[in-house]
Amino acid sequence: SLCSGLDSFASVQVVTSLRHLARSGRSIITTIHQPQPELLSLFTRVLVLAEGSVIYFDAPDHLLLSFEQYC
C-alpha cells in the first residue's frame, strides 16, 4: 500500500496533498485504517462499510453520532 506505515505527521501531509488534488477537480478514493480524528476531519465525505454494507456515507463530523445510533 502506498501509505502503509506512515506516522501521524506524514499521514496528514499525504491527505492534505490529496485534498488539494480533489479541490482541483479530481476524484480521490482512498482507504484508511483507524485514522486519528485530526486526519479524519480533513476528508469531505467518509464511507464506512460493515460486513459488506454501507453503514455511513456523509461528512466525518457526523460519524460518531451515526455510530452511536448504529450500535
PDB file as gemmi writes it, atoms N, CA and C in Angstrom:
CRYST1    1.000    1.000    1.000  90.00  90.00  90.00 P 1                      
ATOM      1  N   SER A   1       0.834  -1.181   0.000  1.00  0.00           N  
ATOM      2  CA  SER A   1       0.000   0.000   0.000  1.00  0.00           C  
ATOM      3  C   SER A   1       0.877   1.241   0.000  1.00  0.00           C  
ATOM      4  N   LEU A   2       0.470   2.246  -0.711  1.00  0.00           N  
ATOM      5  CA  LEU A   2       1.252   3.469  -0.845  1.00  0.00           C  
ATOM      6  C   LEU A   2       1.461   4.163   0.494  1.00  0.00           C  
ATOM      7  N   CYS A   3       0.454   4.204   1.332  1.00  0.00           N  
ATOM      8  CA  CYS A   3       0.532   4.968   2.573  1.00  0.00           C  
ATOM      9  C   CYS A   3       0.672   4.074   3.800  1.00  0.00           C  
ATOM     10  N   SER A   4       1.173   2.898   3.648  1.00  0.00           N  
ATOM     11  CA  SER A   4       1.297   1.970   4.759  1.00  0.00           C  
ATOM     12  C   SER A   4       2.421   2.390   5.689  1.00  0.00           C  
ATOM     13  N   GLY A   5       2.148   2.384   6.985  1.00  0.00           N  
ATOM     14  CA  GLY A   5       3.181   2.636   7.969  1.00  0.00           C  
ATOM     15  C   GLY A   5       3.577   4.080   8.166  1.00  0.00           C  
ATOM     16  N   LEU A   6       2.771   5.020   7.746  1.00  0.00           N  
ATOM     17  CA  LEU A   6       3.109   6.427   7.932  1.00  0.00           C  
ATOM     18  C   LEU A   6       2.820   6.860   9.366  1.00  0.00           C  
ATOM     19  N   ASP A   7       3.658   7.748   9.889  1.00  0.00           N  
ATOM     20  CA  ASP A   7       3.350   8.324  11.191  1.00  0.00           C  
ATOM     21  C   ASP A   7       2.260   9.375  11.003  1.00  0.00           C  
ATOM     22  N   SER A   8       1.747   9.913  12.101  1.00  0.00           N  
ATOM     23  CA  SER A   8       0.602  10.827  12.006  1.00  0.00           C  
ATOM     24  C   SER A   8       0.938  12.098  11.225  1.00  0.00           C  
ATOM     25  N   PHE A   9       2.145  12.626  11.364  1.00  0.00           N  
ATOM     26  CA  PHE A   9       2.521  13.833  10.620  1.00  0.00           C  
ATOM     27  C   PHE A   9       2.530  13.556   9.121  1.00  0.00           C  
ATOM     28  N   ALA A  10       3.163  12.464   8.726  1.00  0.00           N  
ATOM     29  CA  ALA A  10       3.234  12.119   7.306  1.00  0.00           C  
ATOM     30  C   ALA A  10       1.839  11.817   6.747  1.00  0.00           C  
ATOM     31  N   SER A  11       1.001  11.176   7.537  1.00  0.00           N  
ATOM     32  CA  SER A  11      -0.369  10.878   7.091  1.00  0.00           C  
ATOM     33  C   SER A  11      -1.138  12.157   6.804  1.00  0.00           C  
ATOM     34  N   VAL A  12      -1.017  13.143   7.682  1.00  0.00           N  
ATOM     35  CA  VAL A  12      -1.693  14.430   7.478  1.00  0.00           C  
ATOM     36  C   VAL A  12      -1.163  15.093   6.208  1.00  0.00           C  
ATOM     37  N   GLN A  13       0.133  15.014   5.970  1.00  0.00           N  
ATOM     38  CA  GLN A  13       0.715  15.613   4.768  1.00  0.00           C  
ATOM     39  C   GLN A  13       0.171  14.949   3.503  1.00  0.00           C  
ATOM     40  N   VAL A  14       0.067  13.625   3.502  1.00  0.00           N  
ATOM     41  CA  VAL A  14      -0.458  12.905   2.337  1.00  0.00           C  
ATOM     42  C   VAL A  14      -1.917  13.275   2.093  1.00  0.00           C  
ATOM     43  N   VAL A  15      -2.737  13.266   3.148  1.00  0.00           N  
ATOM     44  CA  VAL A  15      -4.158  13.566   2.988  1.00  0.00           C  
ATOM     45  C   VAL A  15      -4.353  15.031   2.582  1.00  0.00           C  
ATOM     46  N   THR A  16      -3.538  15.919   3.096  1.00  0.00           N  
ATOM     47  CA  THR A  16      -3.615  17.328   2.695  1.00  0.00           C  
ATOM     48  C   THR A  16      -3.304  17.470   1.208  1.00  0.00           C  
ATOM     49  N   SER A  17      -2.317  16.742   0.725  1.00  0.00           N  
ATOM     50  CA  SER A  17      -1.991  16.771  -0.706  1.00  0.00           C  
ATOM     51  C   SER A  17      -3.150  16.221  -1.538  1.00  0.00           C  
ATOM     52  N   LEU A  18      -3.760  15.137  -1.074  1.00  0.00           N  
ATOM     53  CA  LEU A  18      -4.910  14.572  -1.778  1.00  0.00           C  
ATOM     54  C   LEU A  18      -6.079  15.551  -1.789  1.00  0.00           C  
ATOM     55  N   ARG A  19      -6.249  16.272  -0.696  1.00  0.00           N  
ATOM     56  CA  ARG A  19      -7.325  17.264  -0.612  1.00  0.00           C  
ATOM     57  C   ARG A  19      -7.129  18.377  -1.644  1.00  0.00           C  
ATOM     58  N   HIS A  20      -5.881  18.807  -1.832  1.00  0.00           N  
ATOM     59  CA  HIS A  20      -5.585  19.824  -2.846  1.00  0.00           C  
ATOM     60  C   HIS A  20      -5.904  19.303  -4.252  1.00  0.00           C  
ATOM     61  N   LEU A  21      -5.577  18.048  -4.507  1.00  0.00           N  
ATOM     62  CA  LEU A  21      -5.914  17.454  -5.800  1.00  0.00           C  
ATOM     63  C   LEU A  21      -7.426  17.412  -5.997  1.00  0.00           C  
ATOM     64  N   ALA A  22      -8.161  17.053  -4.948  1.00  0.00           N  
ATOM     65  CA  ALA A  22      -9.622  16.997  -5.040  1.00  0.00           C  
ATOM     66  C   ALA A  22     -10.205  18.378  -5.325  1.00  0.00           C  
ATOM     67  N   ARG A  23      -9.648  19.388  -4.712  1.00  0.00           N  
ATOM     68  CA  ARG A  23     -10.144  20.757  -4.945  1.00  0.00           C  
ATOM     69  C   ARG A  23      -9.889  21.228  -6.364  1.00  0.00           C  
ATOM     70  N   SER A  24      -8.932  20.599  -7.045  1.00  0.00           N  
ATOM     71  CA  SER A  24      -8.659  20.978  -8.427  1.00  0.00           C  
ATOM     72  C   SER A  24      -9.565  20.227  -9.405  1.00  0.00           C  
ATOM     73  N   GLY A  25     -10.516  19.448  -8.869  1.00  0.00           N  
ATOM     74  CA  GLY A  25     -11.488  18.784  -9.721  1.00  0.00           C  
ATOM     75  C   GLY A  25     -11.290  17.289  -9.880  1.00  0.00           C  
ATOM     76  N   ARG A  26     -10.289  16.758  -9.253  1.00  0.00           N  
ATOM     77  CA  ARG A  26     -10.052  15.313  -9.353  1.00  0.00           C  
ATOM     78  C   ARG A  26     -10.858  14.565  -8.300  1.00  0.00           C  
ATOM     79  N   SER A  27     -11.257  13.356  -8.630  1.00  0.00           N  
ATOM     80  CA  SER A  27     -11.916  12.475  -7.656  1.00  0.00           C  
ATOM     81  C   SER A  27     -10.832  11.655  -6.963  1.00  0.00           C  
ATOM     82  N   ILE A  28     -10.899  11.590  -5.664  1.00  0.00           N  
ATOM     83  CA  ILE A  28      -9.913  10.858  -4.877  1.00  0.00           C  
ATOM     84  C   ILE A  28     -10.639   9.782  -4.078  1.00  0.00           C  
ATOM     85  N   ILE A  29     -10.174   8.557  -4.205  1.00  0.00           N  
ATOM     86  CA  ILE A  29     -10.706   7.449  -3.420  1.00  0.00           C  
ATOM     87  C   ILE A  29      -9.533   6.815  -2.691  1.00  0.00           C  
ATOM     88  N   THR A  30      -9.667   6.654  -1.397  1.00  0.00           N  
ATOM     89  CA  THR A  30      -8.586   6.068  -0.609  1.00  0.00           C  
ATOM     90  C   THR A  30      -9.173   5.237   0.526  1.00  0.00           C  
ATOM     91  N   THR A  31      -8.376   4.400   1.095  1.00  0.00           N  
ATOM     92  CA  THR A  31      -8.777   3.676   2.298  1.00  0.00           C  
ATOM     93  C   THR A  31      -7.844   4.091   3.414  1.00  0.00           C  
ATOM     94  N   ILE A  32      -8.361   4.068   4.612  1.00  0.00           N  
ATOM     95  CA  ILE A  32      -7.552   4.439   5.769  1.00  0.00           C  
ATOM     96  C   ILE A  32      -8.021   3.603   6.949  1.00  0.00           C  
ATOM     97  N   HIS A  33      -7.073   3.100   7.696  1.00  0.00           N  
ATOM     98  CA  HIS A  33      -7.373   2.221   8.830  1.00  0.00           C  
ATOM     99  C   HIS A  33      -7.169   2.987  10.133  1.00  0.00           C  
ATOM    100  N   GLN A  34      -8.206   3.083  10.919  1.00  0.00           N  
ATOM    101  CA  GLN A  34      -8.198   3.717  12.235  1.00  0.00           C  
ATOM    102  C   GLN A  34      -7.525   5.098  12.236  1.00  0.00           C  
ATOM    103  N   PRO A  35      -8.086   6.037  11.474  1.00  0.00           N  
ATOM    104  CA  PRO A  35      -7.475   7.372  11.421  1.00  0.00           C  
ATOM    105  C   PRO A  35      -7.686   8.145  12.722  1.00  0.00           C  
ATOM    106  N   GLN A  36      -6.736   8.990  13.016  1.00  0.00           N  
ATOM    107  CA  GLN A  36      -6.881   9.909  14.143  1.00  0.00           C  
ATOM    108  C   GLN A  36      -7.957  10.938  13.774  1.00  0.00           C  
ATOM    109  N   PRO A  37      -8.667  11.490  14.771  1.00  0.00           N  
ATOM    110  CA  PRO A  37      -9.716  12.484  14.474  1.00  0.00           C  
ATOM    111  C   PRO A  37      -9.216  13.664  13.639  1.00  0.00           C  
ATOM    112  N   GLU A  38      -8.005  14.131  13.895  1.00  0.00           N  
ATOM    113  CA  GLU A  38      -7.441  15.248  13.126  1.00  0.00           C  
ATOM    114  C   GLU A  38      -7.347  14.895  11.641  1.00  0.00           C  
ATOM    115  N   LEU A  39      -6.937  13.676  11.361  1.00  0.00           N  
ATOM    116  CA  LEU A  39      -6.811  13.231   9.981  1.00  0.00           C  
ATOM    117  C   LEU A  39      -8.182  13.026   9.339  1.00  0.00           C  
ATOM    118  N   LEU A  40      -9.080  12.411  10.060  1.00  0.00           N  
ATOM    119  CA  LEU A  40     -10.419  12.151   9.546  1.00  0.00           C  
ATOM    120  C   LEU A  40     -11.143  13.450   9.195  1.00  0.00           C  
ATOM    121  N   SER A  41     -10.897  14.493   9.956  1.00  0.00           N  
ATOM    122  CA  SER A  41     -11.571  15.771   9.708  1.00  0.00           C  
ATOM    123  C   SER A  41     -11.147  16.421   8.393  1.00  0.00           C  
ATOM    124  N   LEU A  42     -10.058  15.958   7.794  1.00  0.00           N  
ATOM    125  CA  LEU A  42      -9.615  16.505   6.511  1.00  0.00           C  
ATOM    126  C   LEU A  42     -10.427  15.990   5.333  1.00  0.00           C  
ATOM    127  N   PHE A  43     -11.189  14.928   5.545  1.00  0.00           N  
ATOM    128  CA  PHE A  43     -11.984  14.345   4.470  1.00  0.00           C  
ATOM    129  C   PHE A  43     -13.312  15.080   4.319  1.00  0.00           C  
ATOM    130  N   THR A  44     -13.797  15.183   3.084  1.00  0.00           N  
ATOM    131  CA  THR A  44     -15.083  15.811   2.811  1.00  0.00           C  
ATOM    132  C   THR A  44     -16.231  14.877   3.155  1.00  0.00           C  
ATOM    133  N   ARG A  45     -16.108  13.631   2.706  1.00  0.00           N  
ATOM    134  CA  ARG A  45     -17.105  12.601   2.995  1.00  0.00           C  
ATOM    135  C   ARG A  45     -16.391  11.317   3.363  1.00  0.00           C  
ATOM    136  N   VAL A  46     -17.053  10.526   4.190  1.00  0.00           N  
ATOM    137  CA  VAL A  46     -16.494   9.256   4.647  1.00  0.00           C  
ATOM    138  C   VAL A  46     -17.506   8.153   4.350  1.00  0.00           C  
ATOM    139  N   LEU A  47     -17.033   7.062   3.801  1.00  0.00           N  
ATOM    140  CA  LEU A  47     -17.851   5.890   3.538  1.00  0.00           C  
ATOM    141  C   LEU A  47     -17.361   4.790   4.471  1.00  0.00           C  
ATOM    142  N   VAL A  48     -18.259   4.270   5.291  1.00  0.00           N  
ATOM    143  CA  VAL A  48     -17.911   3.197   6.224  1.00  0.00           C  
ATOM    144  C   VAL A  48     -18.724   1.966   5.861  1.00  0.00           C  
ATOM    145  N   LEU A  49     -18.020   0.857   5.719  1.00  0.00           N  
ATOM    146  CA  LEU A  49     -18.657  -0.416   5.397  1.00  0.00           C  
ATOM    147  C   LEU A  49     -18.565  -1.351   6.598  1.00  0.00           C  
ATOM    148  N   ALA A  50     -19.597  -2.159   6.791  1.00  0.00           N  
ATOM    149  CA  ALA A  50     -19.586  -3.208   7.810  1.00  0.00           C  
ATOM    150  C   ALA A  50     -20.208  -4.444   7.188  1.00  0.00           C  
ATOM    151  N   GLU A  51     -19.453  -5.503   7.163  1.00  0.00           N  
ATOM    152  CA  GLU A  51     -19.913  -6.767   6.584  1.00  0.00           C  
ATOM    153  C   GLU A  51     -20.447  -6.580   5.167  1.00  0.00           C  
ATOM    154  N   GLY A  52     -19.751  -5.747   4.396  1.00  0.00           N  
ATOM    155  CA  GLY A  52     -20.109  -5.531   3.003  1.00  0.00           C  
ATOM    156  C   GLY A  52     -21.233  -4.556   2.741  1.00  0.00           C  
ATOM    157  N   SER A  53     -21.789  -3.962   3.782  1.00  0.00           N  
ATOM    158  CA  SER A  53     -22.888  -3.000   3.622  1.00  0.00           C  
ATOM    159  C   SER A  53     -22.451  -1.608   4.065  1.00  0.00           C  
ATOM    160  N   VAL A  54     -22.983  -0.606   3.389  1.00  0.00           N  
ATOM    161  CA  VAL A  54     -22.702   0.781   3.767  1.00  0.00           C  
ATOM    162  C   VAL A  54     -23.461   1.094   5.049  1.00  0.00           C  
ATOM    163  N   ILE A  55     -22.733   1.527   6.068  1.00  0.00           N  
ATOM    164  CA  ILE A  55     -23.405   1.938   7.302  1.00  0.00           C  
ATOM    165  C   ILE A  55     -23.291   3.442   7.533  1.00  0.00           C  
ATOM    166  N   TYR A  56     -22.438   4.105   6.729  1.00  0.00           N  
ATOM    167  CA  TYR A  56     -22.307   5.554   6.861  1.00  0.00           C  
ATOM    168  C   TYR A  56     -21.716   6.119   5.578  1.00  0.00           C  
ATOM    169  N   PHE A  57     -22.293   7.214   5.083  1.00  0.00           N  
ATOM    170  CA  PHE A  57     -21.716   7.963   3.972  1.00  0.00           C  
ATOM    171  C   PHE A  57     -22.150   9.408   4.125  1.00  0.00           C  
ATOM    172  N   ASP A  58     -21.262  10.205   4.690  1.00  0.00           N  
ATOM    173  CA  ASP A  58     -21.568  11.610   4.962  1.00  0.00           C  
ATOM    174  C   ASP A  58     -20.288  12.291   5.417  1.00  0.00           C  
ATOM    175  N   ALA A  59     -20.435  13.504   5.899  1.00  0.00           N  
ATOM    176  CA  ALA A  59     -19.293  14.253   6.430  1.00  0.00           C  
ATOM    177  C   ALA A  59     -18.756  13.571   7.688  1.00  0.00           C  
ATOM    178  N   PRO A  60     -17.454  13.643   7.926  1.00  0.00           N  
ATOM    179  CA  PRO A  60     -16.883  12.973   9.095  1.00  0.00           C  
ATOM    180  C   PRO A  60     -17.356  13.541  10.429  1.00  0.00           C  
ATOM    181  N   ASP A  61     -17.835  14.779  10.444  1.00  0.00           N  
ATOM    182  CA  ASP A  61     -18.252  15.372  11.721  1.00  0.00           C  
ATOM    183  C   ASP A  61     -19.547  14.772  12.270  1.00  0.00           C  
ATOM    184  N   HIS A  62     -20.276  13.999  11.457  1.00  0.00           N  
ATOM    185  CA  HIS A  62     -21.491  13.338  11.929  1.00  0.00           C  
ATOM    186  C   HIS A  62     -21.264  11.850  12.220  1.00  0.00           C  
ATOM    187  N   LEU A  63     -20.058  11.397  12.030  1.00  0.00           N  
ATOM    188  CA  LEU A  63     -19.751   9.971  12.111  1.00  0.00           C  
ATOM    189  C   LEU A  63     -20.009   9.377  13.490  1.00  0.00           C  
ATOM    190  N   LEU A  64     -19.561  10.026  14.542  1.00  0.00           N  
ATOM    191  CA  LEU A  64     -19.712   9.494  15.885  1.00  0.00           C  
ATOM    192  C   LEU A  64     -21.194   9.315  16.245  1.00  0.00           C  
ATOM    193  N   LEU A  65     -22.022  10.308  15.960  1.00  0.00           N  
ATOM    194  CA  LEU A  65     -23.445  10.221  16.245  1.00  0.00           C  
ATOM    195  C   LEU A  65     -24.071   9.057  15.483  1.00  0.00           C  
ATOM    196  N   SER A  66     -23.658   8.886  14.241  1.00  0.00           N  
ATOM    197  CA  SER A  66     -24.181   7.778  13.438  1.00  0.00           C  
ATOM    198  C   SER A  66     -23.812   6.424  14.045  1.00  0.00           C  
ATOM    199  N   PHE A  67     -22.583   6.273  14.515  1.00  0.00           N  
ATOM    200  CA  PHE A  67     -22.161   5.027  15.134  1.00  0.00           C  
ATOM    201  C   PHE A  67     -22.922   4.758  16.427  1.00  0.00           C  
ATOM    202  N   GLU A  68     -23.200   5.798  17.178  1.00  0.00           N  
ATOM    203  CA  GLU A  68     -23.974   5.619  18.414  1.00  0.00           C  
ATOM    204  C   GLU A  68     -25.368   5.092  18.095  1.00  0.00           C  
ATOM    205  N   GLN A  69     -25.961   5.553  17.001  1.00  0.00           N  
ATOM    206  CA  GLN A  69     -27.278   5.089  16.599  1.00  0.00           C  
ATOM    207  C   GLN A  69     -27.216   3.676  16.009  1.00  0.00           C  
ATOM    208  N   TYR A  70     -26.109   3.356  15.324  1.00  0.00           N  
ATOM    209  CA  TYR A  70     -25.955   2.039  14.692  1.00  0.00           C  
ATOM    210  C   TYR A  70     -25.763   0.955  15.734  1.00  0.00           C  
ATOM    211  N   CYS A  71     -24.983   1.251  16.744  1.00  0.00           N  
ATOM    212  CA  CYS A  71     -24.683   0.251  17.779  1.00  0.00           C  
ATOM    213  C   CYS A  71     -25.815   0.238  18.760  1.00  0.00           C  
TER     214      CYS A  71                                                      
END                                                                             
